[in-house]
Amino acid sequence: MQIVSWFEDLQDRICDDLELMDGKGTFVEDRWVRDEGGGGRSRVIQGQHIEKGGVMFSHVYGPMPKQIAQGLKIAENDFAATGVSIVLHPKNPWVPIIHMNVRYFETNTGHWWFGGGIDATPHYIIPEQAGKFHQILKEACDGFDPNAYTEYKKWADDYFFNAHRDETRGIGGIFFDRLSESSGYDKTGCWRFVQDVGNIFVDSYKILFEPNIQQSYSEVQSQWQAIRRGRYVEFNLVYDRGTKFGLQTNGRIESILMSMPPKANWLYNYQPAKDSPEAQTQSLLKKDIDWISYTEV
């Protein structure tokens, strides 16, 4: 299938680029097979700048689990799902965590759709960089639908939200799901858009990686990074659909939990010091910020 082959090539290209960005680390590949059908290639890097990162490809198929059919509100049929998922946890607290997912799903009865997105979770939010990051996402969306960025940015703000903390996971990005004919798009257009999103991943991360990777940092900043990583874990375990889908389809647990950081902290009732850089970032963890035209008050 063309889509499966393209996702495999995307994984290859992104891994090559990330090794160059890190400078020392190399990806270790772990191939796995799903008993019910399909499998994947899990690739993990532990380098000098990327403390832990994963670029995962999967192509799974077979009888649809009952809970998945119920969640999707479709009849139980044979299904196939494929895609690439990425999470990078940098060593330097000034470099954000980044996540990307591009995926395709179909059933043997003719249902199909695409989904995906890119979002960033800075430990320290730098609004100018957040604006540049969002601009490159907007340009990709504009080539698909002039209303897509506004819609998918809001979708990301609403999705990547820790409701129990009343805070966003980070600066958001774009998120979209179940793009299909029923949402007003043809398959060729959806596929081209998903390819565009995959192709801009490395450039979007360079905007956040390159200006910050040589920044010095203190023990206080490393502690704050660990606390923010803890909030990242909370979201992935409590809310993330991809984590739940992997568990419900009997996916490989090491690949599913690849998104977890190597270290994280949960300090009881932690509050950042007033007017500190940590408090400034905390104040910006909210929905509906227009990062592209953001002006600090």
Protein Blocks (a to p, Z undefined) as FASTA:
>chain_A
ZZlmmmmmmmmmmmmmmmmmnomaccdddddddfkggcddddddddfklmbacdddddde
djddfklmmmnopacddddddddddddddfblkbccddddddddddfeopacdedddddd
dfbdcfklmmmmmmmmmmmmmmmomklmmmmmmmmmmmmpcfknopafblojaddehiaf
knopafklmmmmmmmmmmmmmmmmmmmmmmmmmpccdfklmmmmmmmmmmmmmmmmmmmm
klmmmmmnopafklmmmmpcfbdcddehiacdehiaklmmmmmmcghiafklgccZZ
